[in-house]
Amino acid sequence: MVQVRIMDNDPERVRQVAELMLPLLEAAVTLQVGDAAEIPNRRGPGLRITFDVRPARPAEWRVEDARVVDDPPVVRVGQRALPPVARRRPGGALPR
C-alpha cells in the first residue's frame, strides 16, 4: 500500500490541506483511501497527517457519468502540424 503524508510546521495549514485533499481522493472511483491519522512532530510545533491509498479493484469501480460518442474523431491524413519553414537564400536573406 502507498502512504501519503502531509507535513508542515504549521498544524492548521496541514489540516486545511488535508480537508481539501481527502474528499477529492475519496471521490476518485479508482482509489481506496484509508483513515487519516494525525501525528505530532517530535522536534517542533509541526504536524503530519498520514493515510494509505491503494487502487480499487475494477469490480468496485462505479461509473456515474457514461457518455457515448456517435461520431469517431476526425483524422486528417497528409496535413502538416506546422507550416513549412522559410529557407534562407545564400547570403542570409529570406525569400520574399
C-alpha positions as CSV (number, residue, x, y, z in Angstrom):
1,M,0.0,0.0,0.0
2,V,1.1,3.6,-0.7
3,Q,1.2,6.0,2.2
4,V,0.5,9.7,1.7
5,R,2.0,12.1,4.2
6,I,1.1,15.8,4.5
7,M,3.6,17.7,6.7
8,D,4.3,21.3,7.7
9,N,5.5,23.3,10.7
10,D,2.0,25.0,10.9
11,P,-0.5,22.4,12.1
12,E,-3.5,24.4,10.9
13,R,-2.1,24.6,7.4
14,V,-1.7,20.8,7.4
15,R,-5.3,20.3,8.5
16,Q,-6.6,22.8,5.8
17,V,-4.7,20.9,3.0
18,A,-6.0,17.5,4.4
19,E,-9.6,18.8,4.5
20,L,-9.3,19.8,0.8
21,M,-7.3,16.8,-0.4
22,L,-9.0,13.8,1.3
23,P,-12.5,14.4,-0.1
24,L,-11.0,14.6,-3.6
25,L,-9.2,11.3,-3.2
26,E,-12.1,9.6,-1.6
27,A,-14.3,10.7,-4.5
28,A,-12.0,9.0,-7.0
29,V,-13.6,5.9,-8.3
30,T,-10.3,4.1,-8.9
31,L,-8.8,4.7,-5.4
32,Q,-9.5,3.4,-1.9
33,V,-8.3,5.8,0.8
34,G,-7.6,4.6,4.4
35,D,-8.3,6.5,7.6
36,A,-6.2,9.6,8.2
37,A,-4.0,9.8,11.3
38,E,-2.6,12.9,12.9
39,I,0.9,12.6,14.2
40,P,2.5,15.5,16.0
41,N,6.1,16.4,15.2
42,R,8.7,15.2,17.6
43,R,11.0,18.2,17.2
44,G,8.7,21.1,16.9
45,P,5.2,22.5,16.6
46,G,4.5,20.9,13.2
47,L,2.0,18.2,12.3
48,R,1.9,15.2,10.0
49,I,-1.3,13.6,8.6
50,T,-0.9,10.2,7.0
51,F,-3.2,7.9,5.2
52,D,-3.0,4.9,3.0
53,V,-4.1,4.8,-0.7
54,R,-4.5,1.8,-2.9
55,P,-6.0,1.2,-6.3
56,A,-9.6,-0.1,-6.2
57,R,-10.4,-3.3,-8.0
58,P,-12.2,-2.9,-11.3
59,A,-15.2,-4.7,-9.8
60,E,-15.5,-1.9,-7.2
61,W,-15.5,0.9,-9.8
62,R,-18.8,2.6,-10.4
63,V,-19.4,4.8,-13.5
64,E,-21.7,7.8,-12.7
65,D,-21.5,9.6,-16.0
66,A,-21.1,7.5,-19.1
67,R,-21.2,9.3,-22.3
68,V,-21.3,7.6,-25.7
69,V,-19.9,9.4,-28.7
70,D,-21.6,8.5,-32.0
71,D,-19.1,10.1,-34.4
72,P,-15.5,8.9,-34.4
73,P,-12.8,11.6,-34.2
74,V,-11.8,13.1,-37.5
75,V,-8.3,12.0,-38.6
76,R,-6.7,14.2,-41.2
77,V,-4.1,12.4,-43.3
78,G,-1.3,14.2,-45.1
79,Q,-1.8,17.5,-43.3
80,R,1.2,19.0,-41.5
81,A,1.0,20.3,-38.0
82,L,3.1,23.4,-38.8
83,P,3.6,25.5,-42.0
84,P,6.8,24.8,-43.9
85,V,10.0,26.6,-42.6
86,A,11.1,29.6,-44.7
87,R,14.5,28.8,-46.1
88,R,17.2,31.4,-46.3
89,R,18.8,32.3,-49.6
90,P,22.5,32.1,-49.8
91,G,23.8,35.3,-48.2
92,G,21.3,35.2,-45.3
93,A,18.3,37.0,-47.0
94,L,14.8,35.5,-46.5
95,P,12.7,34.8,-49.7
96,R,10.0,37.3,-50.5
